[in-house]
Amino acid sequence: MSIAITPPEQCMSMAQLRENIDLLDGELVALLARRQGYIERAAVLKTERGQIRDHARIEDVVAKVRAGAGAKGLSPAIAETVWRALIEASIAHEYELFDRHA
């Protein structure tokens, strides 16, 4: 369920801007939780611990994110920084799950 977000240029106060940022953060958390479900499934499907960190896949994901970011008006540098941190946290989570079930 998407919440009505006021466009930034229509926000007339810092309080209104912050309220909308908080709404967006809630939506981002929900999306990241969905993404985490796929990471958790990957930990089940992978048969060897060495399969968890896939350098080629990491660079492919980052390249796609950078390209998509520019098309959506997001700084590609910001997108890359955020996704690299997200990927590293996801890999750490996947290692933890894999080791727990190994």
C-alpha positions as CSV (number, residue, x, y, z in Angstrom):
1,M,0.0,0.0,0.0
2,S,1.6,3.2,-1.1
3,I,1.2,6.4,0.9
4,A,0.6,9.8,-0.7
5,I,3.9,11.5,-0.7
6,T,4.1,15.3,-1.3
7,P,6.7,16.2,-3.9
8,P,9.7,18.0,-2.5
9,E,9.0,21.2,-4.4
10,Q,5.5,21.4,-2.8
11,C,6.8,21.0,0.8
12,M,6.6,24.4,2.4
13,S,8.4,23.7,5.7
14,M,11.2,21.5,7.1
15,A,8.6,19.7,9.2
16,Q,6.7,18.8,6.0
17,L,9.9,17.7,4.3
18,R,10.9,15.5,7.2
19,E,7.4,14.0,7.4
20,N,7.7,13.0,3.8
21,I,11.2,11.6,4.2
22,D,9.9,9.5,7.1
23,L,7.1,8.2,4.9
24,L,9.6,7.3,2.1
25,D,11.9,5.7,4.7
26,G,9.0,3.4,5.7
27,E,8.5,2.4,2.1
28,L,12.2,1.7,1.7
29,V,12.3,-0.5,4.8
30,A,9.4,-2.5,3.4
31,L,11.2,-2.9,0.0
32,L,14.5,-3.8,1.7
33,A,12.7,-6.5,3.8
34,R,11.3,-8.0,0.6
35,R,14.9,-8.0,-0.9
36,Q,16.2,-9.6,2.3
37,G,13.8,-12.5,1.7
38,Y,15.5,-13.2,-1.6
39,I,18.9,-13.1,0.1
40,E,17.7,-15.5,2.7
41,R,16.4,-17.9,0.0
42,A,19.8,-17.7,-1.7
43,A,21.5,-18.9,1.5
44,V,19.3,-22.0,1.3
45,L,19.8,-22.6,-2.4
46,K,23.6,-22.2,-2.5
47,T,25.4,-25.5,-1.8
48,E,28.8,-24.1,-1.0
49,R,29.9,-21.2,1.2
50,G,32.2,-20.0,-1.6
51,Q,29.2,-19.2,-3.7
52,I,28.0,-16.4,-1.4
53,R,30.4,-13.7,-2.6
54,D,30.1,-13.5,-6.3
55,H,32.3,-10.6,-7.5
56,A,31.0,-10.6,-11.1
57,R,27.4,-10.5,-9.8
58,I,28.2,-7.6,-7.4
59,E,29.7,-5.5,-10.2
60,D,26.7,-6.4,-12.5
61,V,24.2,-5.3,-9.8
62,V,26.1,-2.0,-9.2
63,A,26.3,-1.3,-12.9
64,K,22.6,-1.8,-13.3
65,V,21.8,0.3,-10.3
66,R,24.1,3.2,-11.5
67,A,22.4,3.1,-14.9
68,G,18.9,3.0,-13.4
69,A,19.8,5.7,-10.9
70,G,20.7,8.3,-13.5
71,A,17.5,7.5,-15.4
72,K,15.4,8.2,-12.3
73,G,17.2,11.3,-11.2
74,L,19.3,9.7,-8.4
75,S,23.0,10.5,-8.3
76,P,24.8,7.4,-9.6
77,A,27.5,8.0,-7.0
78,I,25.0,8.0,-4.2
79,A,23.3,4.9,-5.6
80,E,26.6,3.0,-5.9
81,T,27.6,3.9,-2.3
82,V,24.3,2.8,-0.9
83,W,24.1,-0.4,-2.9
84,R,27.7,-1.5,-2.1
85,A,26.9,-1.1,1.6
86,L,23.6,-3.0,1.1
87,I,25.3,-5.7,-0.8
88,E,28.0,-6.1,1.9
89,A,25.4,-6.2,4.7
90,S,23.4,-8.8,2.6
91,I,26.5,-10.9,2.1
92,A,27.2,-10.9,5.8
93,H,23.6,-11.9,6.5
94,E,23.8,-14.6,4.0
95,Y,27.0,-16.0,5.5
96,E,25.4,-16.0,8.9
97,L,22.3,-17.9,7.6
98,F,24.4,-20.3,5.5
99,D,26.7,-21.2,8.5
100,R,23.7,-21.7,10.8
101,H,22.2,-24.3,8.4
102,A,25.4,-25.9,7.3
